Each structure stands twice: as structure tokens, then as C-alpha cells.
Amino acid sequence: MRNYILILIFFFISCTQKQHPKIIVLQPLGSFKTEQAKEVYHKIQTINPNVVLRANIPFPESAFYEPRNRYRADSIIKTIKNNIGTDSVIIGLSNRDISVTKEKTKDWGVMGLGYHPGKSCVVSDFRLSKQNKSAQFYKVVLHELGHTEGLPHCAVKNCLMRDAEGKNHLDEETDFCFKCKKHLIGKGWKLNNLAS
């Protein structure tokens, strides 16, 4: 009986401790600018010091969708997920337009896509506002990384996990809502240092 109680206490303590954050691998795709990738790298370091910036690689050839001259986001994340360790998540950084199949629309343009949950995601700045592209891009990065940590879309209008629904609401999104933030802090994110 005593051993049983000790096991329960150990289980409770291990369940209540925060997890260590995954290593975040930033993977620039195509001609994504080095300065832009470094900016994302430094911002991510404020929420997770375990971040790696890789050299640019070409887009996967299988991801190119010739009729619209853009890349399939689902093909990109399927390809890049195989290039990391078990304790990592990879995010592709793109300047090119990306798309997915959404309901009856075969080729729907998106700002990002991520496994929910999973090990990879991709973001693009192609559809972002020119005036504050850098701030909007970082919000999309956080949104897609949130999906990889298991967060669904959120109904709170100013939450970074809000569903874009085919529009750009990023300027209205200011932070993760309480529920989403609590989930990510439990995954080891340091969100009191969140930089926008």
C-alpha cells in the first residue's frame, strides 16, 4: 500500500510540472531573406531559447502547384517534418504564396498551415499587410506553432489562435487568450516575455 501511495505522489508531481519546450527549428525556404529569418529567430528566443536557424533550402519540387504558381502547404509540412529530431518542431518560412485544399475549394491560399498537433508547420508573408508585415508575420508564426502544440482555433477575437476565415485579422490579434496561454505555458513557453 505504501509503494502504491508513493507511485501516486510521484505521478502527481510529474504531471503538475511544466514540460520543457521543444526545440524550434526555423527553416527558410527558397529565397527567404536572411535578415527576416534572423528577426524571427530573435523574437522566438524570447519565448523559447531552444531555437535553431538553418540555412535556406529549396521548396520541395512535389509541393509546386503550377496552375497558380504557388506551393502546397500540406506537401511542404509533410516533407520538412522528416528533417528534425523527436524533441523538435520545424517551421518553414516562405515569401511565396502557399495553399491547401479547403472543403470544396481545391486550392485555397493561406498564410500558414500546421499539424494539430504535430512536428511541422509553414508560414508565408505573401498575403500579409505591407505596412506591418514583420509584426503580422511573427503572429502567424506563433499561431502555427500553437497548432503544433495542440491548440485549435479560438473564438476569442483578439487571440492569436483566431481562425483567419479567409481574411487578415492579424492587427486585431494582440496576444494569446487566457486559455490558450495557459496551455502553452504548460508546454514550457515563456509567454510573459511575448514580443510582438
JOPETA-V461707 format. One record per pair of residues at least 24 apart in sequence whose ideal C-beta (glycine too) atoms are under 10 Angstrom apart, sorted by the first residue. I is the first residue (numbers start at 0). J is the second residue. D is the distance in Angstrom with one decimal. If there is no record, write none. Layout:
I;J;D, I;J;D
This chain:
15;185;9.7, 16;185;9.7, 17;184;7.1, 17;185;6.2, 17;186;7.9, 17;187;5.5, 17;188;9.2, 18;148;9.8, 18;184;9.8, 18;185;6.8, 18;186;5.4, 18;187;4.8, 18;188;9.6, 19;47;9.6, 19;49;8.1, 19;86;8.2, 19;186;8.9, 19;187;5.1, 20;46;7.9, 20;47;4.4, 20;48;8.5, 20;49;6.0, 20;50;9.3, 20;86;9.4, 20;88;9.3, 20;148;9.1, 20;183;9.1, 20;186;6.4, 20;187;3.5, 20;188;6.0, 20;189;8.0, 21;47;7.8, 21;49;7.3, 21;50;10.0, 21;83;9.2, 21;84;9.4, 21;85;9.4, 21;86;5.8, 21;87;5.7, 21;88;4.9, 21;89;9.8, 21;118;8.4, 21;144;9.1, 21;147;8.1, 21;148;8.2, 21;186;7.9, 21;187;7.8, 21;188;9.8, 22;47;8.2, 22;48;9.9, 22;49;4.5, 22;50;7.3, 22;51;6.4, 22;83;7.7, 22;84;7.1, 22;85;10.0, 22;86;5.9, 22;87;4.2, 22;88;7.5, 22;89;9.3, 23;47;5.7, 23;48;9.8, 23;49;6.7, 23;50;4.6, 23;51;7.3, 23;52;9.6, 23;83;9.7, 23;87;7.3, 23;88;5.8, 23;89;8.0, 23;90;6.8, 23;140;9.3, 23;144;7.0, 23;147;9.3, 24;49;9.7, 24;50;7.8, 24;51;5.0, 24;52;8.3, 24;53;6.4, 24;79;8.7, 24;82;7.8, 24;83;5.3, 24;84;8.8, 24;87;5.5, 24;88;7.0, 24;89;4.3, 24;90;7.1, 24;91;9.7, 24;118;9.5, 24;119;9.0, 25;50;6.7, 25;51;6.8, 25;52;4.8, 25;53;6.6, 25;89;8.0, 25;90;5.9, 25;91;8.7, 25;92;6.1, 25;140;8.7, 26;51;9.2, 26;52;8.7, 26;53;5.2, 26;54;9.0, 26;55;8.3, 26;56;6.6, 26;75;9.5, 26;79;5.8, 26;82;7.5, 26;83;8.9, 26;89;5.5, 26;90;6.7, 26;91;5.1, 26;92;6.7, 26;93;9.7, 26;119;8.8, 26;121;8.7, 27;52;7.9, 27;53;7.1, 27;54;7.5, 27;55;4.4, 27;56;7.6, 27;90;9.9, 27;91;7.9, 27;92;4.7, 27;93;8.2, 27;94;9.1, 28;55;6.9, 28;56;6.5, 28;57;7.5, 28;58;5.3, 28;59;8.8, 28;62;9.3, 28;70;8.1, 28;75;7.2, 28;79;8.4, 28;91;5.1, 28;92;6.3, 28;93;4.9, 28;94;8.2, 28;95;7.5, 28;97;9.5, 28;121;7.6, 28;122;10.0, 28;123;9.0, 29;55;6.9, 29;56;8.3, 29;57;6.5, 29;58;5.3, 29;70;8.6, 29;91;9.7, 29;92;9.4, 29;93;6.8, 29;94;6.9, 29;95;6.0, 30;55;7.3, 30;57;9.6, 30;58;9.9, 30;93;9.7, 30;94;6.6, 30;95;8.5, 31;55;6.1, 31;56;9.8, 31;91;8.8, 31;92;4.9, 31;93;6.3, 31;94;5.4, 31;95;8.7, 31;123;9.5, 31;124;8.8, 32;92;9.3, 32;94;7.3, 32;124;9.8, 35;92;7.4, 35;94;8.0, 35;124;7.8, 35;132;9.0, 35;133;7.6, 35;136;7.7, 36;92;5.8, 38;133;6.5, 38;136;8.7, 38;137;8.0, 39;90;8.6, 39;92;6.7, 39;122;9.0, 39;133;8.9, 39;136;7.2, 39;137;6.4, 39;140;6.0, 40;92;9.8, 41;194;8.6, 42;133;9.2, 42;134;9.8, 42;136;9.7, 42;137;5.4, 42;140;8.0, 42;141;9.0, 42;192;9.9, 42;193;9.1, 42;194;5.1, 42;195;8.5, 43;90;8.9, 43;137;8.5, 43;140;7.3, 43;141;8.7, 43;144;8.3, 43;194;9.2, 44;189;9.9, 44;192;9.2, 44;194;9.4, 45;189;7.2, 45;190;9.5, 45;191;9.6, 45;192;4.4, 45;193;7.1, 45;194;5.0, 46;141;8.1, 46;144;9.0, 46;183;8.4, 46;187;9.4, 46;188;5.2, 46;189;5.1, 46;190;6.3, 46;191;9.2, 46;192;6.1, 46;193;6.2, 46;194;8.0, 47;88;9.9, 47;144;9.0, 47;186;9.6, 47;187;7.3, 47;188;6.4, 47;189;6.9, 47;192;9.7, 48;189;8.4, 49;86;8.8, 49;87;8.6, 49;187;9.0, 50;90;9.8, 51;83;9.1, 51;87;8.1, 51;89;9.3, 52;92;9.4, 53;82;8.6, 53;83;9.9, 53;89;8.7, 53;92;9.8, 55;92;8.9, 56;82;8.6, 56;91;9.0, 58;91;8.6, 58;93;7.7, 58;95;7.1, 58;97;9.5, 58;121;9.8, 59;91;9.5, 62;91;9.7, 62;95;9.8, 62;97;8.5, 62;98;9.9, 62;121;9.3, 63;95;9.4, 64;96;9.2, 64;97;9.2, 64;98;6.4, 64;105;9.3, 64;106;6.2, 66;105;9.4, 66;106;7.4, 67;96;7.4, 67;98;6.8, 67;105;9.8, 67;106;5.6, 67;108;8.0, 68;95;8.6, 68;96;7.6, 69;93;9.6, 69;95;6.3, 69;96;3.8, 69;97;6.2, 69;98;5.5, 69;106;7.8, 69;108;7.1, 69;123;8.9, 69;125;8.0, 70;95;5.7, 70;96;7.2, 70;97;5.2, 70;98;7.4, 70;121;8.5, 70;123;8.4, 70;125;9.9, 71;97;7.2, 71;98;6.1, 71;99;7.0, 71;100;8.5, 71;106;8.1, 71;112;9.3, 71;121;9.8, 72;96;9.8, 72;97;4.2, 72;98;6.4, 72;99;5.1, 72;100;9.9, 72;107;9.6, 72;108;9.5, 72;109;6.0, 72;110;9.5, 72;111;7.4, 72;112;3.8, 72;113;9.0, 72;120;8.7, 72;121;5.2, 72;122;9.1, 72;123;7.9, 72;143;9.7, 73;97;9.3, 73;98;8.9, 73;99;5.5, 73;100;7.6, 73;109;10.0, 73;112;6.5, 73;114;9.7, 73;121;9.0, 74;99;9.6, 74;121;9.6, 75;112;7.9, 75;119;8.2, 75;120;9.2, 75;121;4.7, 75;123;9.6, 76;111;9.8, 76;112;6.2, 76;113;6.9, 76;114;6.3, 76;117;7.7, 76;118;8.7, 76;119;4.3, 76;120;6.0, 76;121;5.5, 76;143;9.3, 76;147;9.5, 77;114;9.2, 77;119;7.9, 78;119;8.6, 78;121;9.8, 79;118;9.0, 79;119;5.2, 79;120;9.0, 79;121;7.4, 80;114;7.4, 80;117;7.1, 80;118;4.8, 80;119;3.8, 80;120;9.2, 80;147;9.9, 81;118;9.0, 81;119;8.7, 82;118;9.8, 82;119;8.7, 83;118;6.4, 83;119;7.7, 84;118;9.4, 85;118;8.5, 86;118;9.8, 87;118;7.0, 87;119;9.4, 88;113;8.8, 88;114;8.9, 88;116;9.3, 88;117;7.8, 88;118;5.4, 88;119;6.7, 88;120;7.4, 88;143;9.6, 88;144;6.8, 88;147;4.9, 88;148;8.1, 89;117;9.9, 89;118;6.6, 89;119;4.8, 89;120;7.7, 89;121;9.0, 89;147;9.0, 90;119;7.2, 90;120;5.1, 90;121;6.8, 90;122;6.5, 90;139;9.9, 90;140;6.4, 90;143;6.5, 90;144;6.4, 90;147;8.1, 91;119;7.4, 91;120;7.3, 91;121;3.7, 91;122;7.2, 91;123;8.7, 91;143;9.4, 92;121;7.9, 92;122;6.3, 92;123;8.2, 92;124;8.4, 92;136;8.5, 92;140;8.0, 93;121;6.2, 93;122;6.7, 93;123;4.1, 93;124;7.4, 93;125;7.3, 94;123;7.0, 94;124;5.9, 94;125;6.6, 94;136;9.9, 95;123;6.5, 95;124;9.4, 95;125;6.2, 96;123;6.4, 96;124;9.9, 96;125;4.3, 96;126;7.2, 97;121;6.3, 97;122;8.3, 97;123;4.6, 97;125;7.2, 97;126;8.9, 98;123;9.4, 101;165;8.7, 104;165;9.7, 107;165;7.8, 108;165;8.7, 109;139;9.5, 109;143;9.9, 109;163;7.7, 109;165;8.9, 110;135;8.3, 110;136;8.7, 110;138;9.3, 110;139;4.9, 110;142;8.3, 110;143;8.7, 110;163;6.4, 110;167;7.5, 110;169;8.2, 111;136;9.5, 111;138;9.8, 111;139;4.7, 111;140;7.7, 111;141;10.0, 111;142;6.4, 111;143;4.3, 111;144;9.6, 111;146;8.5, 111;163;8.8, 112;143;6.9, 112;146;8.3, 113;139;10.0, 113;140;10.0, 113;142;8.0, 113;143;3.9, 113;144;7.1, 113;145;7.9, 113;146;3.8, 113;147;5.1, 113;148;9.3, 113;150;9.6, 114;143;9.2, 114;146;6.9, 114;147;5.9, 114;149;9.8, 115;143;9.5, 115;145;9.0, 115;146;4.4, 115;147;7.3, 115;148;9.0, 115;149;6.8, 115;150;7.6, 115;151;6.7, 115;152;9.2, 116;145;9.8, 116;146;7.3, 116;147;5.9, 116;148;6.2, 116;149;3.9, 116;150;8.3, 116;186;9.8, 117;146;7.7, 117;147;5.3, 117;148;9.3, 117;149;8.9, 118;147;6.8, 119;143;9.3, 119;147;7.2, 120;144;6.5, 120;145;9.3, 120;146;6.4, 120;147;5.5, 126;163;9.0, 126;166;9.8, 126;167;6.7, 127;167;6.9, 127;169;7.2, 128;167;6.5, 128;169;7.5, 128;170;7.3, 130;170;9.2, 131;169;8.3, 131;170;7.0, 131;195;10.0, 132;169;10.0, 133;195;9.9, 134;169;7.8, 134;170;8.3, 134;194;9.7, 134;195;5.8, 135;167;7.4, 135;169;4.3, 135;170;7.3, 135;172;9.1, 135;195;9.8, 136;169;8.9, 137;169;9.6, 137;193;9.9, 137;194;7.8, 137;195;6.8, 138;168;9.8, 138;169;5.0, 138;170;9.0, 138;172;5.9, 138;173;9.2, 138;174;9.7, 138;195;7.2, 139;163;8.9, 139;167;9.7, 139;169;7.1, 139;172;9.8, 141;172;9.3, 141;174;9.5, 141;175;7.7, 141;183;9.0, 141;188;9.4, 141;190;9.5, 141;193;8.0, 141;195;9.1, 142;169;8.8, 142;172;8.2, 142;175;9.4, 142;179;10.0, 144;183;8.7, 144;186;9.9, 144;188;8.8, 145;175;7.3, 145;179;6.7, 145;180;9.9, 145;182;8.3, 145;183;6.6, 145;186;9.5, 145;188;9.1, 147;186;9.8, 148;179;9.5, 148;182;7.1, 148;183;6.0, 148;185;9.2, 148;186;5.0, 148;187;9.4, 148;188;7.9, 149;182;7.2, 149;183;9.5, 149;186;8.1, 150;175;8.4, 150;178;9.1, 150;179;5.6, 150;182;5.9, 150;183;7.2, 150;186;9.4, 151;179;9.3, 152;179;10.0, 153;178;7.5, 153;179;5.7, 155;179;7.9, 159;183;9.8, 159;193;9.1, 159;195;9.4
